[in-house]
């Protein structure tokens, strides 16, 4: 994960206490779909690495950096962005969907 050490609280919280949780929810109100994946574990901070950040962003945003949202285009050259490595210990997957 990427985090901005100056603007986001998550990197500083991980630095103070490495225990954390990560959750992903796929929610579609029209269909009543709620899919949840959650993990608990620890995380560690890795210093800014422009090449690694660029590879990660290209994977999700595409190879053409000029097309990236401005929030992400400056990340590879900005040392306030750090990489957070998440080390999962437990996980849960739940279908919490409902009838519409």
JOUR-V695791 format. One record per run of one state. SS is the DSSP state (H for helix, E for strand, L for the rest). FROM is the first residue (numbers start at 1). TO is the last residue. If there is no record, write none. Layout:
SS_FROM_TO / SS_FROM_TO
This chain:
L_1_1 / E_2_4 / L_5_9 / H_10_16 / L_17_18 / E_19_28 / L_29_32 / E_33_46 / L_47_49 / H_50_61 / L_62_64 / H_65_67 / L_68_69 / H_70_73 / L_74_74 / H_75_77 / L_78_80 / E_81_95 / L_96_100
